């Protein structure tokens, strides 16, 4: 399929075209990267925007159950929902391990939903490198909400905050001091903290956990991009589908406040600059894998290992080699 035709079908909202487009942008082949760049320009030209919601939490907190219940609630309201779930990768094959369509079977069958599991391919933080581009394609395809699920708690929070409008931290009630299990930095990034599994015998524990986090948040300095009362802590039950509408109302209210006060556009502009810089870094690293460059790296590495040259001088010589190659190609 030609890129122009693929772009037209994507913009028309065809789910199969969206799946093919994401496969294209995930490819590392140079010819595919050129085609992906054209496709992304076509997507950008639509000017469509979705509400991007990043979601993370510790393993076993019920992220998949929450996303399925939350997604079905949104599609029930007539919204189109895309889920980009970054799975842990098999170190041997590079493929996804968990299989999100299996974990979200009901949502996967919903005609107003689209689920795309992407292997993290051992990417730091569990966020696939091309997830941000996949978000842009989902927006161009006319989806109203894009949910970005990360593998777990850690470096992924920083990365997902750079591609989402609202960051949600999902927690489960647990014994002991829950505050010891979550870094202060994660709490500072979260816009909404949802304590899941607030049902049955766990409901009192969930309410205590929520109270603990509310008290902890009072100690943090209020961020300029937040209205009074945010970040908020709420109790939800994905299993019983309770508290989901309240959570959605709070997300909408926060997004609307940020749009009205100019924080929405400024935040997206900062994100674009961050990902431009990241793309430049990744392309520079990719050059080190090109034929000829790999051999030069090996040669200099052997000299460093033998003590014939310092790492700093070897790095300078490597960069000189790259500069000479650029001049020859010109």
Phi, psi and omega per residue, in radians:
X1 nan 2.297 3.119
X2 -1.198 2.680 -3.086
X3 -1.085 -0.707 -3.141
X4 -1.079 -0.711 3.119
X5 -1.191 -0.729 3.118
X6 -1.073 -0.728 3.126
X7 -1.110 -0.724 3.139
X8 -1.102 -0.771 -3.140
X9 -1.191 -0.641 3.099
X10 -1.084 -0.851 -3.108
X11 -1.154 -0.477 3.078
X12 -1.303 -0.134 3.068
X13 1.610 0.284 3.138
X14 -1.275 2.157 -3.090
X15 -1.167 -0.627 3.130
X16 -1.137 -0.674 3.104
X17 -1.147 -0.666 3.105
X18 -1.099 -0.758 3.128
X19 -1.076 -0.744 3.130
X20 -1.163 -0.664 3.141
X21 -1.123 -0.723 3.141
X22 -1.178 -0.667 3.070
X23 -1.043 -0.688 3.140
X24 -1.124 -0.809 -3.082
X25 -1.255 -0.353 3.109
X26 -1.407 -0.224 -3.127
X27 -1.281 2.515 3.124
X28 -1.714 -0.015 3.136
X29 -1.135 2.375 -3.107
X30 -0.987 -0.721 3.141
X31 -1.169 -0.610 3.099
X32 -1.217 -0.611 3.110
X33 -1.141 -0.642 3.090
X34 -1.138 -0.758 3.107
X35 -1.145 -0.672 3.119
X36 -1.093 -0.682 3.126
X37 -1.078 -0.720 3.097
X38 -1.131 -0.732 -3.132
X39 -1.119 -0.729 -3.137
X40 -1.183 -0.566 3.063
X41 -1.149 -0.710 3.093
X42 -1.116 -0.674 3.122
X43 -1.158 -0.735 -3.131
X44 -1.102 -0.612 -3.093
X45 -1.154 -0.324 3.131
X46 -1.217 -0.473 -3.126
X47 1.230 0.204 -3.120
X48 -1.356 2.527 3.095
X49 -2.295 2.462 3.024
X50 -2.017 2.862 2.996
X51 -1.425 2.014 -3.105
X52 -1.640 2.060 -3.111
X53 -2.040 2.000 3.049
X54 -1.526 2.438 -3.091
X55 -2.404 2.271 3.110
X56 -2.501 2.984 -3.130
X57 2.982 2.892 -3.118
X58 -1.179 2.674 3.086
X59 -0.996 2.396 3.129
X60 1.528 0.052 -3.113
X61 -1.373 -0.256 3.127
X62 1.675 0.614 -3.120
X63 -1.082 -0.790 -3.100
X64 -1.141 -0.746 3.109
X65 -1.086 -0.730 3.126
X66 -1.122 -0.831 -3.101
X67 -1.085 -0.708 -3.141
X68 -1.119 -0.830 -3.138
X69 -1.157 -0.749 -3.135
X70 -1.153 -0.762 3.131
X71 -1.103 -0.715 3.124
X72 -1.187 -0.585 3.060
X73 -1.103 -0.714 -3.134
X74 -1.209 -0.756 3.119
X75 -1.153 -0.525 3.067
X76 -1.135 -0.389 3.083
X77 -1.583 0.096 3.100
X78 1.605 0.108 -3.130
X79 -1.543 2.666 3.039
X80 -1.722 2.277 -3.004
X81 -2.164 2.248 3.037
X82 -1.947 2.404 3.113
X83 -2.075 2.061 3.060
X84 -1.880 1.740 -3.038
X85 -1.846 2.010 -3.104
X86 -1.515 1.911 -3.126
X87 -1.482 2.647 2.944
X88 -1.087 2.568 -3.112
X89 -1.731 2.609 2.919
X90 -1.235 2.206 3.130
X91 -1.105 -0.548 -3.085
X92 -1.345 -0.856 -3.047
X93 -1.776 -0.362 -3.084
X94 1.471 -0.016 -3.089
X95 -1.515 2.923 3.130
X96 -1.204 2.574 -3.125
X97 -1.737 -0.796 -2.945
X98 -1.409 -0.696 3.113
X99 1.307 1.467 -2.988
X100 -1.210 -0.478 3.115
X101 -1.174 -0.477 3.059
X102 -1.286 -0.699 -3.107
X103 -1.321 -0.334 -3.130
X104 -2.214 0.996 -2.999
X105 -1.069 -0.741 -3.105
X106 -1.167 -0.763 -3.136
X107 -1.179 -0.588 3.136
X108 -1.103 -0.476 -3.141
X109 -1.526 -0.122 -3.109
X110 -1.297 2.133 -3.101
X111 -1.136 -0.303 3.141
X112 -1.674 0.127 -3.118
X113 -2.118 2.709 3.091
X114 -2.435 2.182 -3.140
X115 -2.065 2.238 3.128
X116 -2.256 1.791 3.009
X117 -1.354 2.337 3.130
X118 -2.207 2.223 3.090
X119 -1.154 2.372 -3.136
X120 -1.236 -0.310 3.107
X121 0.918 0.749 3.091
X122 1.041 0.457 3.077
X123 -1.238 2.392 -3.132
X124 -0.987 2.226 3.088
X125 1.529 -0.116 3.064
X126 1.365 0.189 3.085
X127 -1.830 2.059 -3.120
X128 -1.037 2.495 -3.050
X129 -1.013 -0.618 -3.054
X130 -1.664 0.193 -3.127
X131 -1.043 -0.709 -3.124
X132 -1.082 -0.681 3.108
X133 -1.186 -0.626 3.085
X134 -1.109 -0.643 3.077
X135 -1.043 -0.794 -3.140
X136 -1.066 -0.659 3.115
X137 -1.183 -0.691 3.114
X138 -1.105 -0.679 3.103
X139 -1.126 -0.763 3.131
X140 -1.113 -0.519 3.137
X141 -1.367 -0.044 3.035
X142 1.623 0.294 3.095
X143 -1.324 2.490 -3.076
X144 -1.511 -0.591 -3.112
X145 -2.329 2.339 3.058
X146 -2.082 2.073 3.107
X147 -1.739 2.201 -3.122
X148 -1.965 1.885 -3.120
X149 -1.705 2.280 3.111
X150 -1.797 2.922 -3.052
X151 -1.118 -0.781 -3.086
X152 -3.029 -2.847 -3.096
X153 -1.526 2.371 3.124
X154 2.649 -2.444 -3.111
X155 -1.087 -0.387 -3.102
X156 -1.049 -0.516 -3.134
X157 -1.071 -0.728 3.124
X158 -1.089 -0.749 -3.097
X159 -1.224 -0.733 -3.107
X160 -1.228 -0.517 3.106
X161 -1.186 -0.368 3.132
X162 -1.492 -0.018 3.113
X163 -2.312 0.137 -3.125
X164 -2.178 2.792 3.094
X165 -1.554 -0.606 -3.134
X166 -2.339 2.302 -3.132
X167 -1.930 2.154 -3.105
X168 -1.949 2.246 3.068
X169 -1.839 2.124 -3.117
X170 -1.774 2.237 -3.114
X171 -2.208 2.788 3.082
X172 -2.035 2.583 3.060
X173 -1.127 2.452 -3.126
X174 -2.638 2.813 3.122
X175 -1.357 2.808 3.096
X176 1.428 -2.802 -3.071
X177 -1.622 1.695 -3.094
X178 -1.085 -0.482 -3.081
X179 -1.129 -0.362 3.125
X180 -1.284 -0.342 -3.044
X181 -1.576 -0.097 -3.100
X182 -2.249 2.277 -3.116
X183 -1.223 2.632 3.112
X184 -1.056 -0.627 -3.118
X185 -1.072 -0.629 3.117
X186 -1.163 -0.741 3.120
X187 -1.095 -0.610 3.135
X188 -1.197 -0.469 3.132
X189 -1.481 -0.477 -3.041
X190 -1.191 2.382 3.026
X191 -1.626 -0.512 -3.119
X192 -2.543 2.232 3.067
X193 -1.885 2.114 -3.109
X194 -1.978 2.107 3.076
X195 -1.587 1.891 -3.069
X196 -1.461 3.018 3.103
X197 1.122 0.530 3.110
X198 -1.447 1.177 -3.133
X199 -2.620 2.795 3.100
X200 0.988 -2.410 -3.092
X201 -1.197 -0.354 -3.110
X202 -1.508 -0.123 -3.066
X203 -1.058 -0.814 3.103
X204 -1.036 -0.693 3.131
X205 -1.147 -0.670 3.116
X206 -1.123 -0.714 3.127
X207 -1.159 -0.644 3.080
X208 -1.156 -0.727 3.122
X209 -1.076 -0.771 3.126
X210 -1.069 -0.728 3.131
X211 -1.109 -0.705 3.111
X212 -1.043 -0.761 -3.111
X213 -1.247 -0.612 3.078
X214 -1.068 -0.747 3.117
X215 -1.117 -0.698 -3.137
X216 -1.164 -0.666 -3.112
X217 -1.173 -0.444 3.120
X218 -1.147 -0.377 -3.134
X219 -1.451 -0.229 -3.119
X220 -1.558 2.577 3.125
X221 -1.234 2.389 3.129
X222 -1.169 2.352 -3.127
X223 -1.468 2.549 -3.108
X224 -1.129 -0.414 -3.110
X225 -1.506 0.116 -3.096
X226 -1.985 2.410 2.994
X227 -1.327 3.044 3.131
X228 -1.034 2.326 3.097
X229 1.712 -0.157 3.121
X230 -1.861 2.620 -0.054
X231 -1.150 2.633 -3.122
X232 -1.955 2.712 3.077
X233 -2.103 2.193 -3.125
X234 -2.260 2.687 3.005
X235 -1.697 2.381 3.101
X236 -2.404 2.807 3.000
X237 -2.319 1.814 3.111
X238 -1.165 -0.609 -3.127
X239 -1.116 -0.778 -3.135
X240 -1.613 -0.051 -3.127
X241 1.006 0.763 3.120
X242 -1.939 2.448 3.106
X243 1.463 -0.055 -3.088
X244 -1.239 -0.718 3.138
X245 -1.131 -0.698 3.108
X246 -1.091 -0.746 3.117
X247 -1.074 -0.737 3.131
X248 -1.133 -0.714 3.102
X249 -1.067 -0.705 3.137
X250 -1.186 -0.672 3.098
X251 -1.106 -0.763 3.128
X252 -1.128 -0.730 -3.132
X253 -1.110 -0.717 3.138
X254 -1.157 -0.773 3.130
X255 -1.084 -0.749 -3.130
X256 -1.130 -0.723 3.131
X257 -1.088 -0.753 -3.137
X258 -1.162 -0.637 3.080
X259 -1.136 -0.791 -3.100
X260 -1.104 -0.621 -3.062
X261 -1.733 0.195 3.019
X262 1.443 0.020 -3.099
X263 -1.352 -0.506 -3.100
X264 -1.067 -0.963 -3.106
X265 -1.118 -0.692 -3.135
X266 -1.141 -0.680 3.134
X267 -1.138 -0.761 3.134
X268 -1.184 -0.582 3.093
X269 -1.145 -0.730 3.089
X270 -1.109 -0.706 3.117
X271 -1.054 -0.761 -3.121
X272 -1.065 -0.732 3.115
X273 -1.126 -0.728 -3.141
X274 -1.086 -0.743 -3.093
X275 -1.359 -0.425 2.978
X276 -1.095 -0.858 3.131
X277 -1.075 -0.691 3.127
X278 -1.138 -0.689 3.129
X279 -1.126 -0.710 3.097
X280 -1.070 -0.781 3.133
X281 -1.067 -0.763 -3.108
X282 -1.156 -0.645 -3.140
X283 -1.235 -0.607 3.070
X284 -1.131 -0.722 3.092
X285 -1.118 -0.639 -3.137
X286 -1.113 -0.523 3.133
X287 -1.102 -0.506 -3.130
X288 -1.219 -0.186 3.118
X289 -1.724 0.052 -3.107
X290 -1.356 2.657 3.098
X291 -0.997 2.453 -3.103
X292 1.597 -0.792 3.129
X293 -1.252 -0.702 3.131
X294 -1.058 -0.753 -3.123
X295 -1.120 -0.705 3.123
X296 -1.144 -0.695 3.087
X297 -1.068 -0.763 3.131
X298 -1.081 -0.766 -3.129
X299 -1.059 -0.854 3.139
X300 -1.177 -0.609 3.098
X301 -1.086 -0.702 3.102
X302 -1.118 -0.677 -3.140
X303 -1.187 -0.660 3.095
X304 -1.146 -0.771 -3.131
X305 -1.085 -0.581 -3.127
X306 -1.439 -0.100 3.138
X307 1.413 0.223 -3.115
X308 -1.373 -0.357 -3.119
X309 -2.649 2.620 3.141
X310 -1.361 2.685 3.093
X311 -0.986 -0.679 -3.115
X312 -1.125 -0.795 -3.135
X313 -1.185 -0.668 3.113
X314 -1.102 -0.699 3.110
X315 -1.100 -0.696 3.106
X316 -1.113 -0.718 3.106
X317 -1.147 -0.621 3.110
X318 -1.123 -0.760 3.121
X319 -1.153 -0.643 3.068
X320 -1.072 -0.693 3.111
X321 -1.086 -0.737 3.125
X322 -1.130 -0.696 3.129
X323 -1.138 -0.706 3.090
X324 -1.107 -0.691 3.124
X325 -1.098 -0.698 3.112
X326 -1.085 -0.763 -3.135
X327 -1.130 -0.629 3.129
X328 -1.185 -0.664 3.140
X329 -1.222 -0.494 3.091
X330 -1.213 nan nan
